[in-house]
Amino acid sequence: MQYRTLGRSGLKVSAIAMGTFSFGGRGDFAMVAEQGVPEARRLVDTCIEGGINLFDTANMYSTGLAEEILGEVLDGRRDEVLICSKARMRIGGGVNDEGASRFHIIRECERSLKRLRTDHIDIYLMHEWDGLTPLEETLAAFETLQAQGKIRYAGCSNYAGWHLMKALGISERERLPRFVAQQIHYTLEAREAEYELLPIAVDQGVGVMVWSPLAAGLLSGAFRRDAFPEDSRQAAGWSEPPIRDRERLWNIVDVLVEIAAERSLTPAQIALAWTLSRPGVATLVTGGLTPDQFRDNIAAADVELTAEERDRLNQVSRPPYIYPYWHQHNFAADRFSPGDWALHDSYRDVGKV
C-alpha cells in the first residue's frame, strides 16, 4: 500500500480508502447494499489487513446507521486508523437540520462522535456547498471543534472552484482553519474536475479525495454495452453519477478492458491506477460488497501505467478544451505553472486551437 500526504499537511493516508456508503441500507441506500455489522466487520478486517488506514463515512449515510456500524466494528482499534466523516446534507425535518451553520455543524459533529464511539474525527468535511451561510461562520465552527479536540483536520466536498478559493481566502484573511482536503467525484468518465479543482489542488495544496472512483461500478468491467447486471444499484434506480454520453462511457470501458487483458489485471484496477496517477490525488474512497472486491482495489495502488497506456485512456476520455483554456493553450503555454499543467498536460499533443 502507498501512503500519500494529504494536501498541505503532515497526515499520511492510504492511496486506497474504504467507503462505508453500503453500511446500513436504510432508505434509498438499500439500493446500494444493506451491510450489517457482521458483513462490515469482514470488509473492514480485509481493508486493514491490506494496509488501508482511512475509513470514510457521513452523518447522512443511512441516516447515521453507517456511522454506528463503523463505530462498532472499529471499537478497540480506533487509534489504529483514521476516520473521515461529513455533515451538511438534510438529516431531518427541522428547519436547521441541514446546512453549514455553526448550529448544524457542531451539533452534527457531536452526534457523529457518539455514533462512531470516538472522541475525535480525523478529517471532517462539509459534504456540500451552502450558499446561504457565510463561510466565516462555517470556518469559525471548525475552529471551535478543533480547539475542543473534536476534529483534527477540516475539508470540503462537492465545492466549485470559486467556492473553494473563497474559503481558502477567508481562512488566510481571518486566520481560521484551512481546508486541507476536498472530496470530489473524478473518474475517466467524469473529468470536469480538471478544469478548476485539480489545478487548485496542485497550486493551493488541497489534497484530493476521490469519491466513487469507479463511477458506481460502471468502470469496473462488469457493465458493458450488452451487459447490465440486474442486481446492480443502477438497475434498482440509482442515478448517481449521471452519464450524459453512454457511447463515450462504453468506449472508455472498451479501452479499460483491452489494457486490463494485456496486463492480466482487472478493468477496475486500470481505472483506479489511472486516477491515482493524476495530479493532486491523495486517496480514492472505494466501495465494495465482498472482501475480494476490496483486495482487487487495494492491489490497484501498486499498478503503474505506461505512458502509452495513459495516452490511450486520455484520447478516449479527454474532455472538451473549453474557454479560456484553449486560448491559454494558444498564447500562454510557455508560462504555465504546475497548477496550470494539471489541466493542460492532457492536451500537449494538440496544436494551436
TISEKE-945237 format. One record per residue (C-alpha): residue in three letters; x, y, z; residue number from 1. Coordinates in steps of 0.25 Angstrom, whole numbers, padded with zeros to 4 digits. Example, Ala and Ser with C-alpha at 12.3 -4.5 7.8 and 13.67 -1.06 7.14 Angstrom:
2
site resn=ala&c1=0049&c2=-0018&c3=0031&resi=1 .
site resn=ser&c1=0055&c2=-0004&c3=0029&resi=2 .
//
This chain:
353
site resn=met&c1=0000&c2=0000&c3=0000&resi=1 .
site resn=gln&c1=0005&c2=0014&c3=-0003&resi=2 .
site resn=tyr&c1=0003&c2=0025&c3=0007&resi=3 .
site resn=arg&c1=0001&c2=0039&c3=0002&resi=4 .
site resn=thr&c1=0002&c2=0053&c3=0009&resi=5 .
site resn=leu&c1=-0012&c2=0059&c3=0010&resi=6 .
site resn=gly&c1=-0011&c2=0073&c3=0003&resi=7 .
site resn=arg&c1=-0002&c2=0083&c3=0011&resi=8 .
site resn=ser&c1=-0002&c2=0075&c3=0024&resi=9 .
site resn=gly&c1=0007&c2=0065&c3=0031&resi=10 .
site resn=leu&c1=-0004&c2=0054&c3=0030&resi=11 .
site resn=lys&c1=-0002&c2=0041&c3=0023&resi=12 .
site resn=val&c1=-0014&c2=0034&c3=0017&resi=13 .
site resn=ser&c1=-0014&c2=0021&c3=0009&resi=14 .
site resn=ala&c1=-0015&c2=0022&c3=-0006&resi=15 .
site resn=ile&c1=-0028&c2=0014&c3=-0005&resi=16 .
site resn=ala&c1=-0038&c2=0017&c3=0006&resi=17 .
site resn=met&c1=-0051&c2=0010&c3=0010&resi=18 .
site resn=gly&c1=-0064&c2=0016&c3=0008&resi=19 .
site resn=thr&c1=-0076&c2=0012&c3=0016&resi=20 .
site resn=phe&c1=-0087&c2=0016&c3=0007&resi=21 .
site resn=ser&c1=-0092&c2=0002&c3=0007&resi=22 .
site resn=phe&c1=-0093&c2=0000&c3=0022&resi=23 .
site resn=gly&c1=-0107&c2=0000&c3=0028&resi=24 .
site resn=gly&c1=-0116&c2=0000&c3=0015&resi=25 .
site resn=arg&c1=-0127&c2=0010&c3=0022&resi=26 .
site resn=gly&c1=-0136&c2=0017&c3=0012&resi=27 .
site resn=asp&c1=-0131&c2=0020&c3=-0002&resi=28 .
site resn=phe&c1=-0117&c2=0014&c3=0002&resi=29 .
site resn=ala&c1=-0124&c2=0000&c3=0001&resi=30 .
site resn=met&c1=-0122&c2=0001&c3=-0014&resi=31 .
site resn=val&c1=-0107&c2=0000&c3=-0011&resi=32 .
site resn=ala&c1=-0106&c2=-0011&c3=-0001&resi=33 .
site resn=glu&c1=-0111&c2=-0014&c3=0013&resi=34 .
site resn=gln&c1=-0098&c2=-0018&c3=0020&resi=35 .
site resn=gly&c1=-0099&c2=-0020&c3=0035&resi=36 .
site resn=val&c1=-0089&c2=-0022&c3=0046&resi=37 .
site resn=pro&c1=-0084&c2=-0036&c3=0042&resi=38 .
site resn=glu&c1=-0082&c2=-0032&c3=0027&resi=39 .
site resn=ala&c1=-0076&c2=-0019&c3=0031&resi=40 .
site resn=arg&c1=-0066&c2=-0026&c3=0040&resi=41 .
site resn=arg&c1=-0061&c2=-0035&c3=0029&resi=42 .
site resn=leu&c1=-0059&c2=-0024&c3=0020&resi=43 .
site resn=val&c1=-0052&c2=-0015&c3=0030&resi=44 .
site resn=asp&c1=-0043&c2=-0026&c3=0034&resi=45 .
site resn=thr&c1=-0039&c2=-0029&c3=0020&resi=46 .
site resn=cys&c1=-0036&c2=-0014&c3=0017&resi=47 .
site resn=ile&c1=-0028&c2=-0013&c3=0030&resi=48 .
site resn=glu&c1=-0020&c2=-0025&c3=0026&resi=49 .
site resn=gly&c1=-0018&c2=-0019&c3=0012&resi=50 .
site resn=gly&c1=-0012&c2=-0006&c3=0018&resi=51 .
site resn=ile&c1=-0024&c2=0003&c3=0017&resi=52 .
site resn=asn&c1=-0023&c2=0013&c3=0029&resi=53 .
site resn=leu&c1=-0034&c2=0023&c3=0025&resi=54 .
site resn=phe&c1=-0049&c2=0020&c3=0026&resi=55 .
site resn=asp&c1=-0059&c2=0029&c3=0020&resi=56 .
site resn=thr&c1=-0074&c2=0032&c3=0025&resi=57 .
site resn=ala&c1=-0084&c2=0042&c3=0027&resi=58 .
site resn=asn&c1=-0095&c2=0046&c3=0036&resi=59 .
site resn=met&c1=-0106&c2=0044&c3=0025&resi=60 .
site resn=tyr&c1=-0101&c2=0030&c3=0021&resi=61 .
site resn=ser&c1=-0114&c2=0022&c3=0024&resi=62 .
site resn=thr&c1=-0117&c2=0034&c3=0034&resi=63 .
site resn=gly&c1=-0106&c2=0031&c3=0043&resi=64 .
site resn=leu&c1=-0106&c2=0016&c3=0043&resi=65 .
site resn=ala&c1=-0094&c2=0015&c3=0035&resi=66 .
site resn=glu&c1=-0086&c2=0022&c3=0045&resi=67 .
site resn=glu&c1=-0092&c2=0014&c3=0056&resi=68 .
site resn=ile&c1=-0087&c2=0001&c3=0049&resi=69 .
site resn=leu&c1=-0073&c2=0007&c3=0046&resi=70 .
site resn=gly&c1=-0072&c2=0011&c3=0061&resi=71 .
site resn=glu&c1=-0076&c2=-0003&c3=0066&resi=72 .
site resn=val&c1=-0066&c2=-0010&c3=0056&resi=73 .
site resn=leu&c1=-0055&c2=-0001&c3=0060&resi=74 .
site resn=asp&c1=-0057&c2=-0002&c3=0075&resi=75 .
site resn=gly&c1=-0044&c2=-0006&c3=0081&resi=76 .
site resn=arg&c1=-0035&c2=-0002&c3=0069&resi=77 .
site resn=arg&c1=-0040&c2=0012&c3=0067&resi=78 .
site resn=asp&c1=-0026&c2=0018&c3=0069&resi=79 .
site resn=glu&c1=-0020&c2=0009&c3=0058&resi=80 .
site resn=val&c1=-0028&c2=0016&c3=0047&resi=81 .
site resn=leu&c1=-0033&c2=0030&c3=0042&resi=82 .
site resn=ile&c1=-0048&c2=0033&c3=0041&resi=83 .
site resn=cys&c1=-0053&c2=0044&c3=0031&resi=84 .
site resn=ser&c1=-0068&c2=0048&c3=0033&resi=85 .
site resn=lys&c1=-0076&c2=0059&c3=0027&resi=86 .
site resn=ala&c1=-0088&c2=0068&c3=0030&resi=87 .
site resn=arg&c1=-0097&c2=0078&c3=0023&resi=88 .
site resn=met&c1=-0108&c2=0069&c3=0016&resi=89 .
site resn=arg&c1=-0122&c2=0069&c3=0021&resi=90 .
site resn=ile&c1=-0123&c2=0059&c3=0032&resi=91 .
site resn=gly&c1=-0137&c2=0062&c3=0038&resi=92 .
site resn=gly&c1=-0150&c2=0070&c3=0036&resi=93 .
site resn=gly&c1=-0146&c2=0082&c3=0044&resi=94 .
site resn=val&c1=-0142&c2=0096&c3=0038&resi=95 .
site resn=asn&c1=-0128&c2=0095&c3=0044&resi=96 .
site resn=asp&c1=-0126&c2=0080&c3=0040&resi=97 .
site resn=glu&c1=-0117&c2=0084&c3=0028&resi=98 .
site resn=gly&c1=-0107&c2=0094&c3=0024&resi=99 .
site resn=ala&c1=-0093&c2=0099&c3=0029&resi=100 .
site resn=ser&c1=-0097&c2=0108&c3=0040&resi=101 .
site resn=arg&c1=-0090&c2=0108&c3=0053&resi=102 .
site resn=phe&c1=-0102&c2=0101&c3=0060&resi=103 .
site resn=his&c1=-0103&c2=0090&c3=0050&resi=104 .
site resn=ile&c1=-0088&c2=0087&c3=0049&resi=105 .
site resn=ile&c1=-0085&c2=0086&c3=0063&resi=106 .
site resn=arg&c1=-0098&c2=0078&c3=0067&resi=107 .
site resn=glu&c1=-0096&c2=0068&c3=0055&resi=108 .
site resn=cys&c1=-0081&c2=0066&c3=0059&resi=109 .
site resn=glu&c1=-0085&c2=0063&c3=0073&resi=110 .
site resn=arg&c1=-0095&c2=0053&c3=0069&resi=111 .
site resn=ser&c1=-0085&c2=0047&c3=0059&resi=112 .
site resn=leu&c1=-0075&c2=0045&c3=0071&resi=113 .
site resn=lys&c1=-0085&c2=0037&c3=0079&resi=114 .
site resn=arg&c1=-0089&c2=0028&c3=0067&resi=115 .
site resn=leu&c1=-0075&c2=0026&c3=0064&resi=116 .
site resn=arg&c1=-0071&c2=0023&c3=0078&resi=117 .
site resn=thr&c1=-0059&c2=0032&c3=0078&resi=118 .
site resn=asp&c1=-0055&c2=0046&c3=0084&resi=119 .
site resn=his&c1=-0050&c2=0051&c3=0071&resi=120 .
site resn=ile&c1=-0052&c2=0051&c3=0056&resi=121 .
site resn=asp&c1=-0038&c2=0052&c3=0048&resi=122 .
site resn=ile&c1=-0044&c2=0058&c3=0035&resi=123 .
site resn=tyr&c1=-0057&c2=0066&c3=0036&resi=124 .
site resn=leu&c1=-0063&c2=0071&c3=0023&resi=125 .
site resn=met&c1=-0074&c2=0080&c3=0018&resi=126 .
site resn=his&c1=-0082&c2=0070&c3=0010&resi=127 .
site resn=glu&c1=-0087&c2=0081&c3=0000&resi=128 .
site resn=trp&c1=-0087&c2=0096&c3=-0002&resi=129 .
site resn=asp&c1=-0097&c2=0104&c3=0006&resi=130 .
site resn=gly&c1=-0098&c2=0118&c3=-0001&resi=131 .
site resn=leu&c1=-0107&c2=0124&c3=0010&resi=132 .
site resn=thr&c1=-0097&c2=0122&c3=0021&resi=133 .
site resn=pro&c1=-0085&c2=0132&c3=0022&resi=134 .
site resn=leu&c1=-0072&c2=0124&c3=0020&resi=135 .
site resn=glu&c1=-0067&c2=0132&c3=0032&resi=136 .
site resn=glu&c1=-0078&c2=0125&c3=0041&resi=137 .
site resn=thr&c1=-0075&c2=0111&c3=0035&resi=138 .
site resn=leu&c1=-0060&c2=0112&c3=0037&resi=139 .
site resn=ala&c1=-0061&c2=0118&c3=0051&resi=140 .
site resn=ala&c1=-0069&c2=0106&c3=0055&resi=141 .
site resn=phe&c1=-0058&c2=0097&c3=0050&resi=142 .
site resn=glu&c1=-0048&c2=0105&c3=0059&resi=143 .
site resn=thr&c1=-0057&c2=0103&c3=0071&resi=144 .
site resn=leu&c1=-0057&c2=0088&c3=0068&resi=145 .
site resn=gln&c1=-0042&c2=0087&c3=0066&resi=146 .
site resn=ala&c1=-0040&c2=0095&c3=0079&resi=147 .
site resn=gln&c1=-0049&c2=0085&c3=0086&resi=148 .
site resn=gly&c1=-0041&c2=0074&c3=0081&resi=149 .
site resn=lys&c1=-0053&c2=0068&c3=0073&resi=150 .
site resn=ile&c1=-0047&c2=0069&c3=0059&resi=151 .
site resn=arg&c1=-0033&c2=0069&c3=0054&resi=152 .
site resn=tyr&c1=-0034&c2=0074&c3=0040&resi=153 .
site resn=ala&c1=-0045&c2=0081&c3=0032&resi=154 .
site resn=gly&c1=-0048&c2=0080&c3=0018&resi=155 .
site resn=cys&c1=-0060&c2=0081&c3=0008&resi=156 .
site resn=ser&c1=-0067&c2=0073&c3=-0003&resi=157 .
site resn=asn&c1=-0074&c2=0076&c3=-0016&resi=158 .
site resn=tyr&c1=-0070&c2=0090&c3=-0016&resi=159 .
site resn=ala&c1=-0068&c2=0098&c3=-0029&resi=160 .
site resn=gly&c1=-0054&c2=0105&c3=-0031&resi=161 .
site resn=trp&c1=-0059&c2=0119&c3=-0027&resi=162 .
site resn=his&c1=-0065&c2=0113&c3=-0014&resi=163 .
site resn=leu&c1=-0052&c2=0106&c3=-0010&resi=164 .
site resn=met&c1=-0043&c2=0118&c3=-0014&resi=165 .
site resn=lys&c1=-0053&c2=0127&c3=-0006&resi=166 .
site resn=ala&c1=-0052&c2=0118&c3=0006&resi=167 .
site resn=leu&c1=-0037&c2=0118&c3=0005&resi=168 .
site resn=gly&c1=-0036&c2=0133&c3=0004&resi=169 .
site resn=ile&c1=-0045&c2=0135&c3=0016&resi=170 .
site resn=ser&c1=-0037&c2=0125&c3=0024&resi=171 .
site resn=glu&c1=-0024&c2=0133&c3=0021&resi=172 .
site resn=arg&c1=-0030&c2=0146&c3=0024&resi=173 .
site resn=glu&c1=-0037&c2=0143&c3=0037&resi=174 .
site resn=arg&c1=-0027&c2=0132&c3=0042&resi=175 .
site resn=leu&c1=-0038&c2=0122&c3=0042&resi=176 .
site resn=pro&c1=-0036&c2=0107&c3=0039&resi=177 .
site resn=arg&c1=-0031&c2=0104&c3=0025&resi=178 .
site resn=phe&c1=-0037&c2=0093&c3=0017&resi=179 .
site resn=val&c1=-0027&c2=0082&c3=0016&resi=180 .
site resn=ala&c1=-0035&c2=0073&c3=0006&resi=181 .
site resn=gln&c1=-0046&c2=0073&c3=-0004&resi=182 .
site resn=gln&c1=-0054&c2=0061&c3=-0007&resi=183 .
site resn=ile&c1=-0059&c2=0061&c3=-0021&resi=184 .
site resn=his&c1=-0064&c2=0052&c3=-0032&resi=185 .
site resn=tyr&c1=-0053&c2=0049&c3=-0042&resi=186 .
site resn=thr&c1=-0052&c2=0038&c3=-0052&resi=187 .
site resn=leu&c1=-0048&c2=0035&c3=-0066&resi=188 .
site resn=glu&c1=-0063&c2=0037&c3=-0069&resi=189 .
site resn=ala&c1=-0064&c2=0050&c3=-0061&resi=190 .
site resn=arg&c1=-0052&c2=0058&c3=-0063&resi=191 .
site resn=glu&c1=-0059&c2=0072&c3=-0061&resi=192 .
site resn=ala&c1=-0050&c2=0074&c3=-0048&resi=193 .
site resn=glu&c1=-0038&c2=0076&c3=-0057&resi=194 .
site resn=tyr&c1=-0043&c2=0090&c3=-0061&resi=195 .
site resn=glu&c1=-0042&c2=0096&c3=-0047&resi=196 .
site resn=leu&c1=-0042&c2=0087&c3=-0036&resi=197 .
site resn=leu&c1=-0029&c2=0079&c3=-0039&resi=198 .
site resn=pro&c1=-0021&c2=0092&c3=-0042&resi=199 .
site resn=ile&c1=-0026&c2=0097&c3=-0029&resi=200 .
site resn=ala&c1=-0021&c2=0085&c3=-0022&resi=201 .
site resn=val&c1=-0007&c2=0086&c3=-0028&resi=202 .
site resn=asp&c1=-0006&c2=0101&c3=-0027&resi=203 .
site resn=gln&c1=-0012&c2=0102&c3=-0013&resi=204 .
site resn=gly&c1=-0008&c2=0089&c3=-0006&resi=205 .
site resn=val&c1=-0022&c2=0084&c3=-0004&resi=206 .
site resn=gly&c1=-0022&c2=0068&c3=-0004&resi=207 .
site resn=val&c1=-0032&c2=0061&c3=-0014&resi=208 .
site resn=met&c1=-0040&c2=0050&c3=-0008&resi=209 .
site resn=val&c1=-0048&c2=0044&c3=-0019&resi=210 .
site resn=trp&c1=-0062&c2=0038&c3=-0017&resi=211 .
site resn=ser&c1=-0068&c2=0027&c3=-0026&resi=212 .
site resn=pro&c1=-0055&c2=0026&c3=-0034&resi=213 .
site resn=leu&c1=-0061&c2=0014&c3=-0042&resi=214 .
site resn=ala&c1=-0074&c2=0022&c3=-0045&resi=215 .
site resn=ala&c1=-0083&c2=0014&c3=-0036&resi=216 .
site resn=gly&c1=-0077&c2=0001&c3=-0043&resi=217 .
site resn=leu&c1=-0079&c2=0006&c3=-0057&resi=218 .
site resn=leu&c1=-0064&c2=0006&c3=-0059&resi=219 .
site resn=ser&c1=-0061&c2=-0008&c3=-0053&resi=220 .
site resn=gly&c1=-0063&c2=-0016&c3=-0065&resi=221 .
site resn=ala&c1=-0076&c2=-0022&c3=-0060&resi=222 .
site resn=phe&c1=-0084&c2=-0013&c3=-0069&resi=223 .
site resn=arg&c1=-0083&c2=-0013&c3=-0084&resi=224 .
site resn=arg&c1=-0092&c2=-0009&c3=-0095&resi=225 .
site resn=asp&c1=-0098&c2=-0022&c3=-0096&resi=226 .
site resn=ala&c1=-0097&c2=-0026&c3=-0081&resi=227 .
site resn=phe&c1=-0104&c2=-0018&c3=-0070&resi=228 .
site resn=pro&c1=-0105&c2=-0026&c3=-0057&resi=229 .
site resn=glu&c1=-0119&c2=-0028&c3=-0052&resi=230 .
site resn=asp&c1=-0114&c2=-0027&c3=-0037&resi=231 .
site resn=ser&c1=-0107&c2=-0014&c3=-0039&resi=232 .
site resn=arg&c1=-0111&c2=-0001&c3=-0032&resi=233 .
site resn=gln&c1=-0114&c2=0005&c3=-0046&resi=234 .
site resn=ala&c1=-0124&c2=-0006&c3=-0049&resi=235 .
site resn=ala&c1=-0131&c2=-0002&c3=-0036&resi=236 .
site resn=gly&c1=-0132&c2=0012&c3=-0040&resi=237 .
site resn=trp&c1=-0119&c2=0019&c3=-0035&resi=238 .
site resn=ser&c1=-0115&c2=0030&c3=-0044&resi=239 .
site resn=glu&c1=-0102&c2=0036&c3=-0038&resi=240 .
site resn=pro&c1=-0093&c2=0039&c3=-0045&resi=241 .
site resn=pro&c1=-0101&c2=0044&c3=-0057&resi=242 .
site resn=ile&c1=-0096&c2=0038&c3=-0070&resi=243 .
site resn=arg&c1=-0099&c2=0048&c3=-0081&resi=244 .
site resn=asp&c1=-0092&c2=0041&c3=-0093&resi=245 .
site resn=arg&c1=-0093&c2=0026&c3=-0091&resi=246 .
site resn=glu&c1=-0086&c2=0023&c3=-0104&resi=247 .
site resn=arg&c1=-0074&c2=0031&c3=-0099&resi=248 .
site resn=leu&c1=-0075&c2=0022&c3=-0086&resi=249 .
site resn=trp&c1=-0075&c2=0009&c3=-0093&resi=250 .
site resn=asn&c1=-0063&c2=0014&c3=-0102&resi=251 .
site resn=ile&c1=-0055&c2=0017&c3=-0089&resi=252 .
site resn=val&c1=-0059&c2=0003&c3=-0083&resi=253 .
site resn=asp&c1=-0054&c2=-0004&c3=-0096&resi=254 .
site resn=val&c1=-0040&c2=0002&c3=-0095&resi=255 .
site resn=leu&c1=-0040&c2=-0001&c3=-0080&resi=256 .
site resn=val&c1=-0044&c2=-0016&c3=-0083&resi=257 .
site resn=glu&c1=-0033&c2=-0016&c3=-0094&resi=258 .
site resn=ile&c1=-0022&c2=-0011&c3=-0085&resi=259 .
site resn=ala&c1=-0026&c2=-0020&c3=-0074&resi=260 .
site resn=ala&c1=-0025&c2=-0032&c3=-0083&resi=261 .
site resn=glu&c1=-0011&c2=-0028&c3=-0088&resi=262 .
site resn=arg&c1=-0007&c2=-0026&c3=-0073&resi=263 .
site resn=ser&c1=-0014&c2=-0038&c3=-0067&resi=264 .
site resn=leu&c1=-0021&c2=-0029&c3=-0058&resi=265 .
site resn=thr&c1=-0036&c2=-0025&c3=-0056&resi=266 .
site resn=pro&c1=-0042&c2=-0013&c3=-0063&resi=267 .
site resn=ala&c1=-0045&c2=-0007&c3=-0049&resi=268 .
site resn=gln&c1=-0030&c2=-0007&c3=-0045&resi=269 .
site resn=ile&c1=-0027&c2=0000&c3=-0058&resi=270 .
site resn=ala&c1=-0037&c2=0011&c3=-0055&resi=271 .
site resn=leu&c1=-0033&c2=0013&c3=-0041&resi=272 .
site resn=ala&c1=-0018&c2=0013&c3=-0045&resi=273 .
site resn=trp&c1=-0021&c2=0024&c3=-0055&resi=274 .
site resn=thr&c1=-0028&c2=0033&c3=-0045&resi=275 .
site resn=leu&c1=-0017&c2=0030&c3=-0035&resi=276 .
site resn=ser&c1=-0007&c2=0035&c3=-0045&resi=277 .
site resn=arg&c1=-0014&c2=0049&c3=-0047&resi=278 .
site resn=pro&c1=-0008&c2=0062&c3=-0040&resi=279 .
site resn=gly&c1=-0013&c2=0065&c3=-0026&resi=280 .
site resn=val&c1=-0019&c2=0052&c3=-0024&resi=281 .
site resn=ala&c1=-0017&c2=0047&c3=-0010&resi=282 .
site resn=thr&c1=-0027&c2=0035&c3=-0008&resi=283 .
site resn=leu&c1=-0038&c2=0028&c3=-0015&resi=284 .
site resn=val&c1=-0050&c2=0025&c3=-0006&resi=285 .
site resn=thr&c1=-0055&c2=0011&c3=-0011&resi=286 .
site resn=gly&c1=-0066&c2=0003&c3=-0008&resi=287 .
site resn=gly&c1=-0069&c2=-0012&c3=-0009&resi=288 .
site resn=leu&c1=-0078&c2=-0023&c3=-0006&resi=289 .
site resn=thr&c1=-0068&c2=-0034&c3=-0004&resi=290 .
site resn=pro&c1=-0054&c2=-0036&c3=0002&resi=291 .
site resn=asp&c1=-0049&c2=-0040&c3=-0012&resi=292 .
site resn=gln&c1=-0054&c2=-0026&c3=-0018&resi=293 .
site resn=phe&c1=-0046&c2=-0019&c3=-0007&resi=294 .
site resn=arg&c1=-0034&c2=-0027&c3=-0009&resi=295 .
site resn=asp&c1=-0035&c2=-0024&c3=-0024&resi=296 .
site resn=asn&c1=-0036&c2=-0009&c3=-0021&resi=297 .
site resn=ile&c1=-0024&c2=-0010&c3=-0011&resi=298 .
site resn=ala&c1=-0015&c2=-0016&c3=-0022&resi=299 .
site resn=ala&c1=-0018&c2=-0005&c3=-0031&resi=300 .
site resn=ala&c1=-0009&c2=0004&c3=-0023&resi=301 .
site resn=asp&c1=0003&c2=-0004&c3=-0028&resi=302 .
site resn=val&c1=-0001&c2=-0003&c3=-0043&resi=303 .
site resn=glu&c1=0007&c2=0007&c3=-0051&resi=304 .
site resn=leu&c1=0002&c2=0010&c3=-0065&resi=305 .
site resn=thr&c1=0012&c2=0013&c3=-0076&resi=306 .
site resn=ala&c1=0012&c2=0026&c3=-0084&resi=307 .
site resn=glu&c1=0005&c2=0019&c3=-0096&resi=308 .
site resn=glu&c1=-0006&c2=0013&c3=-0087&resi=309 .
site resn=arg&c1=-0009&c2=0027&c3=-0081&resi=310 .
site resn=asp&c1=-0009&c2=0033&c3=-0095&resi=311 .
site resn=arg&c1=-0019&c2=0023&c3=-0100&resi=312 .
site resn=leu&c1=-0028&c2=0025&c3=-0088&resi=313 .
site resn=asn&c1=-0026&c2=0040&c3=-0089&resi=314 .
site resn=gln&c1=-0030&c2=0040&c3=-0104&resi=315 .
site resn=val&c1=-0043&c2=0033&c3=-0101&resi=316 .
site resn=ser&c1=-0047&c2=0041&c3=-0089&resi=317 .
site resn=arg&c1=-0041&c2=0055&c3=-0091&resi=318 .
site resn=pro&c1=-0052&c2=0066&c3=-0088&resi=319 .
site resn=pro&c1=-0054&c2=0078&c3=-0098&resi=320 .
site resn=tyr&c1=-0044&c2=0089&c3=-0098&resi=321 .
site resn=ile&c1=-0053&c2=0100&c3=-0093&resi=322 .
site resn=tyr&c1=-0050&c2=0115&c3=-0092&resi=323 .
site resn=pro&c1=-0042&c2=0121&c3=-0086&resi=324 .
site resn=tyr&c1=-0033&c2=0108&c3=-0086&resi=325 .
site resn=trp&c1=-0031&c2=0107&c3=-0101&resi=326 .
site resn=his&c1=-0028&c2=0122&c3=-0102&resi=327 .
site resn=gln&c1=-0017&c2=0120&c3=-0091&resi=328 .
site resn=his&c1=-0012&c2=0108&c3=-0099&resi=329 .
site resn=asn&c1=-0010&c2=0116&c3=-0111&resi=330 .
site resn=phe&c1=-0003&c2=0128&c3=-0104&resi=331 .
site resn=ala&c1=0001&c2=0125&c3=-0090&resi=332 .
site resn=ala&c1=0007&c2=0111&c3=-0090&resi=333 .
site resn=asp&c1=0021&c2=0116&c3=-0088&resi=334 .
site resn=arg&c1=0018&c2=0122&c3=-0075&resi=335 .
site resn=phe&c1=0009&c2=0111&c3=-0069&resi=336 .
site resn=ser&c1=0011&c2=0107&c3=-0054&resi=337 .
site resn=pro&c1=0009&c2=0093&c3=-0049&resi=338 .
site resn=gly&c1=-0005&c2=0097&c3=-0045&resi=339 .
site resn=asp&c1=-0008&c2=0100&c3=-0060&resi=340 .
site resn=trp&c1=-0001&c2=0087&c3=-0065&resi=341 .
site resn=ala&c1=-0011&c2=0079&c3=-0056&resi=342 .
site resn=leu&c1=-0021&c2=0082&c3=-0067&resi=343 .
site resn=his&c1=-0013&c2=0086&c3=-0079&resi=344 .
site resn=asp&c1=-0003&c2=0074&c3=-0079&resi=345 .
site resn=ser&c1=-0015&c2=0065&c3=-0085&resi=346 .
site resn=tyr&c1=-0014&c2=0074&c3=-0097&resi=347 .
site resn=arg&c1=0001&c2=0074&c3=-0100&resi=348 .
site resn=asp&c1=-0002&c2=0067&c3=-0114&resi=349 .
site resn=val&c1=-0012&c2=0078&c3=-0118&resi=350 .
site resn=gly&c1=-0007&c2=0088&c3=-0128&resi=351 .
site resn=lys&c1=-0012&c2=0102&c3=-0128&resi=352 .
site resn=val&c1=-0027&c2=0102&c3=-0126&resi=353 .
//
